[in-house]
Amino acid sequence: MNIPAELKYTKDHEWVKVEGNQATIGITDFAQGELGDIVYVDISTVGQQIKQHDVFGTVEAVKTVSDLYMPISGKVVEFNKALEAAPEKVNSDAYGEGWMVKFPNKCCRT
């Protein structure tokens, strides 16, 4: 199982990667494996201030739908639009092309 050491993880299997003035959030390789084939990612919170532990979207797999929980408080500034056409990127590259949302780093003290 792939577990990059430079990321921060939650008990709900979300991850946070802080790079300069930006934080990126996605789900872990373990989570995508447990969900199975992901067919849809629904993030409708771009532009919204979300509190830590609140739901910021959902992931739909063939047999289930799972909520996505904010690992940190902050304003969602970007959604990975590539997931609209290819949600399976979460399955194939959970820590790379399968990222979900981005935030300004000023909100993300780690």
C-alpha positions in Angstrom: 0.0 0.0 0.0 1.2 3.5 -0.9 1.5 5.8 2.1 3.5 9.0 1.2 5.4 10.2 4.4 5.1 13.9 3.4 1.3 14.0 3.7 -0.9 14.5 6.8 -3.7 11.9 7.2 -7.1 11.8 9.0 -8.9 8.9 10.6 -11.5 9.2 7.8 -8.8 8.5 5.2 -8.4 12.0 3.7 -4.9 13.5 3.2 -3.5 17.0 3.1 -0.4 18.0 1.2 1.0 21.5 1.9 3.2 23.1 -0.8 4.2 26.7 -0.4 1.0 28.8 -0.3 -1.3 26.0 -1.2 -2.8 22.9 0.4 -4.2 20.0 -1.6 -6.7 17.4 -0.3 -7.7 14.0 -1.5 -8.5 10.5 -0.2 -6.0 7.8 0.7 -5.1 4.8 -1.5 -6.6 2.7 1.2 -10.0 4.6 1.0 -10.2 4.3 -2.8 -9.4 0.6 -2.6 -12.2 0.1 0.0 -14.7 2.0 -2.1 -13.9 0.2 -5.3 -14.4 1.6 -8.8 -15.1 5.3 -8.4 -17.7 6.6 -11.0 -18.4 10.1 -9.8 -16.9 12.8 -7.5 -19.3 15.5 -6.4 -17.7 18.7 -5.0 -20.0 21.6 -4.9 -18.2 23.6 -2.2 -15.8 25.7 -4.3 -15.8 29.2 -3.0 -17.2 28.2 0.4 -15.6 28.3 3.8 -15.7 24.8 5.3 -15.0 23.9 8.9 -12.8 21.0 9.9 -14.7 17.7 10.0 -17.6 19.0 7.9 -18.6 17.3 4.6 -17.1 19.0 1.5 -18.3 16.6 -1.1 -19.0 12.9 -1.9 -17.4 10.1 -3.9 -19.7 7.6 -5.6 -18.4 4.1 -6.3 -20.2 1.3 -8.1 -21.9 0.1 -4.9 -21.8 3.0 -2.5 -21.6 6.7 -1.9 -19.2 8.1 0.7 -18.9 11.6 2.3 -15.7 13.5 2.1 -14.7 15.2 5.4 -12.5 18.3 5.7 -9.3 17.6 7.4 -8.8 21.3 8.0 -10.8 24.5 8.1 -10.6 26.7 5.1 -12.0 28.1 1.9 -12.2 25.7 -1.1 -10.6 27.6 -4.0 -10.3 24.8 -6.6 -11.8 21.5 -7.6 -9.9 19.0 -9.7 -12.0 19.4 -12.9 -10.3 16.4 -14.5 -12.3 14.2 -12.1 -15.5 15.2 -13.9 -14.5 13.4 -17.0 -12.3 10.8 -15.4 -13.2 10.0 -11.7 -11.3 6.8 -12.0 -8.1 8.9 -11.5 -8.8 8.6 -7.8 -8.4 4.9 -8.1 -5.4 4.9 -10.3 -3.5 7.8 -8.7 -5.0 8.8 -5.3 -2.0 11.0 -4.3 -1.4 12.6 -7.7 -3.9 13.1 -10.5 -6.7 12.0 -8.2 -6.5 15.0 -5.8 -9.8 16.6 -5.0 -9.7 20.2 -3.8 -7.2 23.0 -3.0 -7.0 25.7 -0.4 -4.8 28.7 0.3 -2.0 27.6 2.8 -2.8 30.5 5.1 -5.7 28.5 6.4 -3.7 25.3 6.9 -1.4 25.3 9.9 0.1 21.9 10.2 
